[in-house]
Amino acid sequence: MILSVPFSLLLVIANMISPLGPALVAFAIVIFFLLWAYGWFTVPAIVLDEINPARAYWRSWQVVRRHFWPAAGLVLLSFLLSLGFGELWRWIAEEAWAVPIAILGQAFLSTALTASMMVFYDTRKASKS
């Protein structure tokens, strides 16, 4: 989030200055997404391995590099579940009595997705395959 405003401004300026602006924007979006995806397991690395954020990002990078497709599947599945259930919780919470159900449901889903990330990272961090 912190990088999104300067990143967006840089992309707008590049688009105004260069005729290659749209291609630069597309390239920058791909690079930004890859950096985000490769850092997906940074928090589990910090928690499980008790290391600093830079080293945790490097370990996350290594896990995703070695297990790209399973990691991409987990990221996509987590995103889709969060998005879909977010809509479900909004729909359920339209009634005042159902708000606690939506809150508990979101807490359960978030905990399950966080646990799945940690298990994925922990089972793959040491493997060299």
C-alpha positions as MATLAB code, in Angstrom:
seq = 'MILSVPFSLLLVIANMISPLGPALVAFAIVIFFLLWAYGWFTVPAIVLDEINPARAYWRSWQVVRRHFWPAAGLVLLSFLLSLGFGELWRWIAEEAWAVPIAILGQAFLSTALTASMMVFYDTRKASKS';
ca = [
       0.000    0.000    0.000;
       2.804    2.390    0.852;
       4.399    1.915   -2.556;
       1.180    2.130   -4.555;
       0.913    5.959   -4.653;
       4.512    6.658   -5.767;
       4.315    3.683   -8.123;
       1.105    5.020   -9.663;
       2.555    8.514  -10.065;
       5.663    7.103  -11.724;
       3.518    5.128  -14.153;
       1.422    8.197  -15.034;
       4.539   10.274  -15.684;
       6.087    7.500  -17.797;
       2.875    7.268  -19.777;
       2.871   11.026  -20.459;
       6.561   11.287  -21.389;
       7.181    8.272  -23.560;
       5.277    6.797  -26.496;
       6.202    3.447  -24.977;
       4.233    4.422  -21.866;
       1.576    1.692  -22.080;
       4.240   -0.991  -22.615;
       6.242    0.357  -19.655;
       3.114    0.388  -17.530;
       2.304   -3.225  -18.426;
       5.891   -4.278  -17.733;
       5.908   -2.453  -14.399;
       2.629   -4.078  -13.364;
       4.013   -7.540  -14.147;
       7.215   -6.839  -12.189;
       5.262   -5.418   -9.224;
       2.951   -8.456   -9.203;
       5.879  -10.888   -9.329;
       7.642   -9.128   -6.453;
       4.417   -9.322   -4.455;
       3.823  -12.991   -5.319;
       7.362  -14.051   -4.472;
       7.023  -12.337   -1.092;
       3.782  -14.121   -0.234;
       5.422  -16.287    2.458;
       7.432  -13.504    4.124;
       5.206  -13.324    7.210;
       5.215  -17.108    7.777;
       9.020  -17.022    7.467;
       9.275  -14.252   10.064;
       6.973  -16.079   12.475;
       8.211  -19.649   12.027;
      11.927  -19.021   11.520;
      12.241  -15.931   13.766;
      14.326  -14.000   11.222;
      14.399  -10.403    9.989;
      12.111   -9.243    7.136;
      14.838   -9.078    4.468;
      15.973  -12.638    5.124;
      12.337  -13.755    5.360;
      11.607  -12.257    1.939;
      14.613  -14.123    0.537;
      13.355  -17.412    2.011;
       9.879  -16.721    0.651;
      11.443  -16.069   -2.748;
      13.273  -19.418   -2.574;
      10.140  -21.363   -1.591;
       8.097  -19.817   -4.400;
      10.932  -20.298   -6.906;
      11.272  -24.003   -6.075;
       7.524  -24.649   -5.826;
       6.079  -22.052   -8.196;
       2.915  -23.785   -9.402;
       1.747  -25.082   -6.017;
       2.482  -21.643   -4.508;
       0.644  -19.894   -7.345;
      -2.301  -22.220   -6.796;
      -2.377  -21.445   -3.078;
      -2.169  -17.691   -3.712;
      -4.953  -17.859   -6.313;
      -7.132  -20.082   -4.145;
      -6.629  -17.810   -1.132;
      -7.504  -14.756   -3.204;
     -10.635  -16.349   -4.662;
     -11.824  -17.647   -1.294;
     -11.274  -14.274    0.352;
     -13.055  -12.470   -2.453;
     -15.984  -14.883   -2.653;
     -16.541  -15.236    1.055;
     -16.139  -11.463    1.483;
     -19.165  -11.027   -0.757;
     -21.023  -13.729    1.161;
     -20.288  -12.031    4.499;
     -21.485   -8.672    3.111;
     -24.685  -10.300    1.930;
     -25.225  -12.053    5.276;
     -24.438   -8.911    7.318;
     -27.295   -6.948    5.763;
     -29.391   -8.170    8.662;
     -28.272   -6.843   12.052;
     -28.670  -10.186   13.813;
     -26.364  -11.889   11.258;
     -23.391   -9.543   11.729;
     -21.805  -11.755   14.443;
     -22.136  -14.752   12.112;
     -20.328  -12.868    9.348;
     -17.594  -11.745   11.756;
     -17.040  -15.279   13.064;
     -17.105  -16.684    9.528;
     -14.481  -14.197    8.349;
     -12.334  -14.897   11.415;
     -12.521  -18.637   10.743;
     -11.669  -18.206    7.044;
      -8.768  -15.847    7.738;
      -7.353  -18.200   10.355;
      -7.640  -21.180    8.023;
      -5.937  -19.352    5.143;
      -3.148  -18.114    7.405;
      -2.628  -21.616    8.774;
      -2.525  -23.038    5.248;
       0.152  -20.496    4.271;
       2.236  -21.412    7.306;
       1.917  -25.154    6.711;
       2.769  -24.705    3.028;
       5.855  -22.664    3.892;
       6.956  -24.930    6.733;
       6.680  -28.139    4.709;
       8.534  -26.717    1.712;
      11.208  -24.459    3.198;
      13.736  -27.233    3.781;
      13.020  -29.339    0.703;
      15.548  -28.937   -2.091;
      13.514  -30.559   -4.877;
];
